[in-house]
Amino acid sequence: MTRTEQVNRRLGGLGDIGKFIAALWRSRHSGGAVTPNSDATKIDIAAVAAMVDGVYVPVGVGAAETAVVLTGYTPTIVTTSVQFMKVLVTVKKAGTHGIYAGAKVASQALAVKPAVPAAECEIAYLEIPNSFTAGTTSVTAGMCKQAAALNGLGIF
């Protein structure tokens, strides 16, 4: 029996909190929640889980979401040579993801993540550099920042 199977077995009888603790353990032994897709203009959202309003919520019912496009959001995820922004990635209570683009500013240091909407939980954010166009410019691993909660405060 693998270590992951042992953790799942021991915590299985604890209901939602057991599922959440098992997800915490798995998150500490896997990659980040958001990574670049093989089509570098898209992102992959790992099979993660959250406690949203006290309810255990697996994204995509435990399945990863791959090749998520970054187009079609307001404001658009496009920056000029003198603009930077942050893009928030959340899990919603329904088990789907949310993507929210922040304001465009003059430096990455000034860029602020959008506020997390009610009944959602942050899983990651993207630091969008200058001269970026969603759907055209490649997303790099360095742009993908995992939420502080991934370190044990709330989501996995």
Number of C-alpha atoms within 10 A of each C-alpha: 5 7 9 13 10 12 17 18 12 11 16 15 11 11 10 16 16 18 22 23 19 22 24 21 16 17 21 13 10 9 11 22 24 26 24 21 19 13 15 17 20 22 24 20 25 22 20 27 28 29 22 21 12 11 13 20 27 26 24 18 13 14 13 16 17 18 16 16 16 21 16 10 12 11 12 16 23 22 18 13 10 12 19 26 27 24 23 22 27 26 29 21 21 14 20 15 19 16 20 21 23 21 18 23 17 14 13 16 9 13 19 18 18 17 10 15 12 10 15 22 25 26 28 23 23 24 20 27 20 19 13 19 19 19 17 13 13 18 26 17 15 11 18 20 18 20 23 13 15 20 13 14 10 18 28 32
